[in-house]
Amino acid sequence: MNIREPEKNTLVLESAPARISDRPRVALNPLRVCLLYLVFGILWIVFSDTLLSVLVTRPDDRILISSFKGVVFIILTTILLFFLIRHFSGRLRDTNDQLLEQHAALARREAEWETTFDTISDWITLITPDGKIIHSNRAAESLLGLPAGEIIGKNCFELVYGTACPVAGCPRQRMLATGKRAVAEVSMRDGAGWMLVTVDPVTNAEGDVVSAVHIVRDITESMRSRHALVQAKKKLNLLNYVTFNDIQTMIYTISGYQQLAKRTLADSPAGTLIAKEDAILKKVFHTLKFAQSYQDLGLKPARWQNVSHTFLLAISHLDFLRIHHTLLLENLEIFADPLLEQVFQILADNVLLHGKTATGVTFWYTRGPDSVTLFFEDDGAGIPEEIKTEIFLPDFQKQKGVGLFLAREILEITGISIRESGTPGKGARFEMVVPKGMYRFFDPDNNTNSDWAEEGSLY
């Protein structure tokens, strides 16, 4: 059997092409010999009898010549059969040699494949649709402590989960339901680690699942590292939170003393120094606020978010009633950091603060071959050409407060880029390019997603 892969995560079995050119040829060889013998015999009888009747008139001579004719016929047919048998025997021998060479090459490839198959560290098995193991590599010995030969005929859920029946969320059952790859992270039977289970369907030409490739990978170390990283992020976030609050409290206290000192020493030369100190305190406060808004970045895993719903939640925190907004986003969803709402809030707040004459906002998108581009534009004053790139720099934002720099950093977590492409005097326009695999379109009627997005993102 040959296995081909017509589309992602689906293997299809095809019948191996039969050597129809060889089999009929071998079957026709005896027939050809018989036909040649028949034709030669008929021609010999017809022509020899005719010639005999013309040349010989005496009965005794006819008997003698007929006997001679039979001897000659036997000699000629023997010679003919010899050459025919030698010819077809040579062809049969060549065909046999070719078959032996092909068999030896196939045996070598099979041995090479088995060696490669057994050296893979992941436990790979071929299972039936109901979960019974047909073939397995030797990784089962290190993962389960069982020889590969002993697990043949057992059920995958029995070995993976230690249960007598499939568990809830079994990737094999999800694969059978969808006809596509299914993945699940499960704990080991002894609870000492984690495994990543991947099941890919193998279908026949009619699209029916006839078996499945079942792969189990030990992800204990990566899970421990992931857990340790999450814990470290939480502790670092808690430390930052406490530190920021303490510093803010001290800044408020110092600022209070500054105000008292400013009133007491208003007419003295020290008043000028106090004013400078007060300006420095304000810069420290802005820097602290900027850093504090940055501390939650990437703390939680990215997720699929409806762009329209997220935008509406973002402007609900602002006084956005005087700004008319038009959303042309259909049911677009993008894979982004949970702080995506804050990105849209920053863009909307930018309209309120710097749009000046802005009365409306339009949020729309265009499709490309490998991306979707979101456009957030207003009809306000726009952004001068000389600062279009500076508005995303951290130094610019420290002067203006938390803003577009943070928005850019949030989007870049999942590979989304942002730039300003509006026309000064006609309004600002921010373009956000969402790469392939990071967007999809939700169908509320069928409760499904279109194939614009690749499921199973790396994030």
Buried (B, 14 or more C-beta within 10 A) or exposed (E): EEEEEEEEBBBBBEEEEEBEEEEEBEEEBEEEBEEBBEEBEEEBEEEBEEEBEEEBEEEEEBEEBBEEBEEEBEEEBEEBBEEBEEEBEEEEEEBEEEEEEEEEEEEEEEEEEEEEBBEEEBBBBBBBBEBBBEEBBBBBBEBBEEEBEEBBEBBBBBBBBEEEEBEEEBBBBBBBEEBBBBBBEBEBBEEEBBBBBBBBBBBEEEEEBBBBBBBBBBBBEEBEEEEEEEEEBEEEEEEBEEBBEEBBEEBEEBBEEBEEBBEEBEEEEBBEEBEEBBEEBEEEBBEBBBBBBBBBBBBEEBEBBBBBBBBBBBBEEEEBEEBEBEBEBEBBBBBBBBBBBBBBBBBBBBBBEBBEEBEBBBBBBEEEEEBBBBBBBBBBBBBEEEEBEEBBBEEBBBEBEBBBBBBBBBBEBBBBBBBBEBEBEEBBBBBBBBBBBBBBBBEEEEEEBEEBBEBEBEE
